[in-house]
Amino acid sequence: MFATARRTALLLALMIPLFMALSAPVHGADLLVVTEESPPYNFMAPNGEIAGLSSEIVHALFNEAGLKGNFQLYPWARSFSLARTRPNTLIFSIARSAPREHLFIWIGELLPHTGWFYRARQKTAMPTSLNQIKSCCTVCVVSKDIAEDDLKHLGFVLGKNYITTVSYEDCMRLVQTNAVPLLVDSPLSLAWEQSLHRNIRVNFEGVMAVPGSGNEPLYLAASLGTDAAVVARLKKAYETLQKSGKIEQIRRHFMESLNPSPQ
């Protein structure tokens, strides 16, 4: 009897550390956090760290949740692919849309977002409708960006009505050289891109908002295989920082530094 009790106690003693190891949330190098170069939301700062409006909110969430992650900046298509296929991967700033709803676990909203068609400022009449844009102009968007999804939904065809690049900067250069007439970007992002890339001297003007894009806010999201404990801690952290006003404070700080209008 006593021998059996000792064996049971020993087995429990061996199983408890194993159970704790399996149930502990991942962290550090195991928890990958991916984004793209898209100022002012996320970009590589001169000190080698990922900075920006969304980045600051995400770092605040990780600190509040007591988590550490391996933050990496990649072209958007690669970040999107990693977040779709790799367990324990988080991605920002990703637009939340109906087609993407079941593809990720949505942690919390970082910012509202509206995409605009832009062209180089000129004296010629600009398109006044979506049909005119489809018939007259090729549009540049970033590959796998929400803008590409939006254009497809609106009936645009790759290679006919739009092309893709790896960055917003590339689209700006193509418009500057008249290789394509239009690009899609947000007012805030375009203004920051222009301030960073002094060699792009084109003055852009807003043509029209992309229909429906205002209903696709930017989020922090997790891959479907992400540890449930990590998701729970980040969602709790988001709720805490939202109630405390910290998230709005970060947003306001950046918005006050630059408040562009589409036109």
Backbone torsions as a table, in degrees:
resi	resn	phi	psi	omega
1	MET	NA	-49.2	-180.0
2	PHE	-66.1	-36.0	178.5
3	ALA	-63.9	-40.5	179.3
4	THR	-64.6	-41.3	179.6
5	ALA	-63.7	-39.3	179.6
6	ARG	-66.5	-40.7	178.7
7	ARG	-63.8	-39.5	178.8
8	THR	-64.5	-43.2	179.8
9	ALA	-64.2	-40.5	179.6
10	LEU	-65.1	-41.9	179.5
11	LEU	-62.9	-41.7	177.6
12	LEU	-64.0	-40.8	179.8
13	ALA	-62.2	-33.9	179.2
14	LEU	-77.8	-32.0	-175.8
15	MET	-79.4	-31.3	-176.2
16	ILE	-60.3	-50.0	177.8
17	PRO	-60.1	-37.6	179.3
18	LEU	-64.2	-43.9	179.1
19	PHE	-62.7	-40.7	179.6
20	MET	-65.1	-38.7	-179.9
21	ALA	-66.1	-39.8	-179.0
22	LEU	-71.7	-32.5	-175.7
23	SER	-90.0	-13.6	-178.9
24	ALA	-67.8	139.9	179.1
25	PRO	-68.4	148.6	177.4
26	VAL	-71.3	158.8	179.9
27	HIS	-159.4	176.5	175.0
28	GLY	62.2	-133.4	-175.1
29	ALA	-66.0	-22.9	-179.6
30	ASP	-73.6	-25.8	-178.0
31	LEU	-100.9	99.7	-177.0
32	LEU	-88.9	132.7	179.4
33	VAL	-123.5	115.4	-172.5
34	VAL	-116.6	150.7	176.6
35	THR	-155.3	-169.5	-179.2
36	GLU	-130.5	169.9	173.4
37	GLU	-79.7	100.1	-177.7
38	SER	-149.3	74.5	-179.7
39	PRO	-67.3	147.9	7.1
40	PRO	-91.6	7.4	-175.5
41	TYR	-72.3	-48.6	-180.0
42	ASN	-153.0	132.8	-179.7
43	PHE	-163.8	163.5	178.9
44	MET	-85.6	117.7	179.7
45	ALA	-77.9	162.0	179.5
46	PRO	-56.4	-27.1	-180.0
47	ASN	-82.2	3.7	177.7
48	GLY	87.8	2.7	178.6
49	GLU	-98.5	153.2	177.3
50	ILE	-81.5	120.0	-175.7
51	ALA	-123.0	-174.7	177.7
52	GLY	119.8	170.8	-176.9
53	LEU	-59.6	-55.3	179.5
54	SER	-64.4	-39.9	-179.1
55	SER	-59.4	-41.3	-179.7
56	GLU	-64.7	-38.6	177.5
57	ILE	-65.6	-44.1	-179.1
58	VAL	-64.1	-42.5	177.3
59	HIS	-62.3	-39.1	177.5
60	ALA	-63.2	-38.6	178.0
61	LEU	-64.7	-43.7	179.8
62	PHE	-64.6	-41.0	178.4
63	ASN	-63.1	-43.8	-179.9
64	GLU	-64.6	-36.9	-178.9
65	ALA	-80.5	-9.3	-178.1
66	GLY	70.4	33.3	-178.4
67	LEU	-114.7	153.5	172.6
68	LYS	-123.3	142.4	-179.6
69	GLY	-135.9	161.4	175.8
70	ASN	-92.5	96.3	-176.7
71	PHE	-82.3	127.3	-179.2
72	GLN	-135.0	144.6	178.7
73	LEU	-113.1	120.2	-178.6
74	TYR	-130.2	167.4	166.2
75	PRO	-55.2	146.5	-171.4
76	TRP	-57.4	-40.1	-178.0
77	ALA	-59.7	-37.8	179.7
78	ARG	-72.5	-42.2	177.7
79	SER	-59.5	-44.2	-179.1
80	PHE	-62.8	-43.0	-179.9
81	SER	-64.3	-42.1	178.6
82	LEU	-62.1	-42.9	-179.3
83	ALA	-69.9	-20.6	177.5
84	ARG	-84.9	-24.4	-169.4
85	THR	-121.3	-20.9	-174.2
86	ARG	-102.0	125.3	174.5
87	PRO	-61.9	154.7	177.4
88	ASN	56.8	46.5	178.0
89	THR	-126.2	133.3	175.9
90	LEU	-115.8	152.2	-176.5
91	ILE	-138.9	142.6	174.2
92	PHE	-153.9	160.5	-10.9
93	SER	-90.3	105.8	-172.8
94	ILE	-104.8	129.8	-179.6
95	ALA	-72.4	134.8	179.2
96	ARG	-93.2	117.1	-179.0
97	SER	-131.5	165.7	-178.7
98	ALA	-58.5	-46.1	179.5
99	PRO	-64.0	-24.7	-178.6
100	ARG	-92.1	-7.1	-169.6
101	GLU	-53.7	-43.0	-175.6
102	HIS	-89.3	-0.5	-175.8
103	LEU	-88.0	-19.8	-174.9
104	PHE	-139.7	167.7	169.0
105	ILE	-99.6	120.1	-172.6
106	TRP	-91.7	117.8	-174.4
107	ILE	-84.2	-55.9	-177.5
108	GLY	-171.7	151.5	-179.4
109	GLU	-76.4	132.5	177.8
110	LEU	-95.7	-43.5	-175.3
111	LEU	-158.2	151.9	166.9
112	PRO	-70.9	163.7	-175.8
113	HIS	-154.7	134.5	173.0
114	THR	-137.7	127.7	177.5
115	GLY	-89.7	146.7	178.8
116	TRP	-127.4	146.1	165.4
117	PHE	-78.9	129.6	177.4
118	TYR	-123.7	151.4	172.3
119	ARG	-137.7	166.1	172.9
120	ALA	-67.6	135.4	-178.5
121	ARG	-61.0	132.0	-177.3
122	GLN	-154.9	171.2	-176.2
123	LYS	-88.4	-15.8	-179.6
124	THR	-70.1	154.6	-179.4
125	ALA	-63.5	136.8	179.7
126	MET	-92.4	156.7	177.0
127	PRO	-59.7	145.1	-178.6
128	THR	-116.5	1.8	179.7
129	SER	-149.1	163.5	178.9
130	LEU	-63.8	-39.3	179.0
131	ASN	-62.6	-38.0	177.9
132	GLN	-65.3	-40.4	178.3
133	ILE	-62.7	-43.6	179.6
134	LYS	-60.4	-39.2	-173.4
135	SER	-85.1	-25.0	-173.3
136	CYS	-105.0	-23.1	-161.9
137	CYS	-139.3	142.8	168.5
138	THR	-89.1	136.0	-177.1
139	VAL	-110.4	136.8	177.6
140	CYS	-99.7	130.4	175.2
141	VAL	-136.0	164.0	176.6
142	VAL	-81.7	135.9	-178.9
143	SER	-57.6	130.5	178.7
144	LYS	71.4	2.6	175.7
145	ASP	-70.2	158.9	178.9
146	ILE	-59.4	-28.3	178.5
147	ALA	-61.2	-36.8	177.7
148	GLU	-65.9	-42.4	176.1
149	ASP	-59.4	-43.2	-179.3
150	ASP	-62.6	-44.8	-179.0
151	LEU	-63.8	-42.2	177.0
152	LYS	-59.4	-44.6	179.6
153	HIS	-61.6	-31.6	-178.8
154	LEU	-87.1	3.1	175.3
155	GLY	96.9	8.0	176.9
156	PHE	-76.3	146.6	-176.9
157	VAL	-118.6	129.7	179.3
158	LEU	-60.6	130.3	-179.2
159	GLY	88.7	-15.4	178.3
160	LYS	-111.3	-56.0	-179.3
161	ASN	-104.2	-18.2	-179.4
162	TYR	-151.5	158.6	173.7
163	ILE	-127.0	165.7	179.1
164	THR	-121.6	151.1	173.3
165	THR	-133.0	-179.1	-179.0
166	VAL	-92.3	-10.9	-176.4
167	SER	-152.4	159.1	175.7
168	TYR	-66.2	-34.7	178.6
169	GLU	-59.4	-40.2	178.4
170	ASP	-62.0	-41.6	178.3
171	CYS	-62.5	-41.3	179.6
172	MET	-62.3	-40.4	179.3
173	ARG	-65.9	-38.7	179.5
174	LEU	-65.6	-37.6	176.1
175	VAL	-69.3	-38.8	-179.6
176	GLN	-62.5	-35.9	-178.3
177	THR	-91.4	6.1	180.0
178	ASN	65.5	19.7	176.8
179	ALA	-70.4	-35.2	172.7
180	VAL	-135.5	150.4	-177.5
181	PRO	-80.3	-31.5	-170.4
182	LEU	-133.6	157.0	169.4
183	LEU	-136.8	165.1	174.7
184	VAL	-117.3	129.8	178.2
185	ASP	-158.1	171.4	173.8
186	SER	-92.0	153.9	-179.9
187	PRO	-55.9	-44.1	-177.9
188	LEU	-66.2	-45.4	-179.1
189	SER	-64.0	-43.1	-179.3
190	LEU	-63.0	-42.5	-180.0
191	ALA	-62.0	-42.1	179.1
192	TRP	-69.1	-40.0	177.9
193	GLU	-58.8	-43.2	179.9
194	GLN	-64.7	-37.4	-179.7
195	SER	-69.4	-28.4	-178.3
196	LEU	-84.2	-35.6	-174.6
197	HIS	-106.6	85.9	-175.3
198	ARG	-65.3	-21.5	-178.8
199	ASN	-76.9	-8.8	174.6
200	ILE	-95.2	103.8	-169.8
201	ARG	-102.3	7.3	-179.5
202	VAL	-72.3	137.7	170.2
203	ASN	-90.8	119.4	-177.6
204	PHE	-93.5	151.3	174.1
205	GLU	-133.1	141.6	179.6
206	GLY	-73.7	132.8	178.1
207	VAL	-91.1	-53.8	176.6
208	MET	-170.1	156.2	176.4
209	ALA	-71.2	146.4	175.2
210	VAL	-71.8	118.9	-177.1
211	PRO	-54.3	129.3	176.9
212	GLY	88.0	-13.9	-174.7
213	SER	-68.8	-23.0	179.2
214	GLY	-68.5	-11.8	178.7
215	ASN	-97.9	19.3	-177.4
216	GLU	-126.4	73.2	-178.2
217	PRO	-65.9	159.3	179.7
218	LEU	-85.5	137.2	-172.8
219	TYR	-130.7	164.1	158.0
220	LEU	-96.1	127.1	-178.8
221	ALA	-131.6	162.6	-179.8
222	ALA	-123.5	152.5	174.9
223	SER	-66.4	156.5	-176.8
224	LEU	-63.9	-21.8	179.9
225	GLY	-93.9	15.8	-177.4
226	THR	-75.9	140.4	179.6
227	ASP	-50.5	129.1	-177.2
228	ALA	-60.6	-33.6	179.6
229	ALA	-67.1	-37.6	177.1
230	VAL	-64.1	-46.8	179.1
231	VAL	-59.0	-45.2	-178.4
232	ALA	-63.5	-41.7	-179.2
233	ARG	-67.4	-39.1	179.3
234	LEU	-70.2	-38.7	177.9
235	LYS	-65.4	-39.6	177.2
236	LYS	-65.2	-40.8	178.2
237	ALA	-62.9	-40.9	179.0
238	TYR	-62.3	-44.5	178.9
239	GLU	-60.7	-41.7	-179.1
240	THR	-65.4	-47.7	-177.8
241	LEU	-70.2	-30.4	177.6
242	GLN	-68.8	-43.9	179.7
243	LYS	-66.4	-34.7	-178.6
244	SER	-76.7	-14.3	-178.2
245	GLY	88.1	2.7	-177.1
246	LYS	-64.8	-42.0	-178.6
247	ILE	-64.2	-44.1	179.0
248	GLU	-66.0	-33.2	178.2
249	GLN	-64.4	-42.3	177.7
250	ILE	-64.6	-44.9	178.7
251	ARG	-59.2	-47.1	-175.9
252	ARG	-63.8	-38.7	179.8
253	HIS	-58.4	-44.5	-179.4
254	PHE	-74.9	-40.7	-177.8
255	MET	-64.1	-33.8	179.9
256	GLU	-69.7	-24.7	-179.9
257	SER	-76.6	-24.4	179.7
258	LEU	-158.1	122.1	-177.8
259	ASN	-133.3	73.1	-175.3
260	PRO	-76.1	158.4	173.2
261	SER	-112.0	154.4	-175.8
262	PRO	-63.1	-31.1	-173.7
263	GLN	-92.2	NA	NA
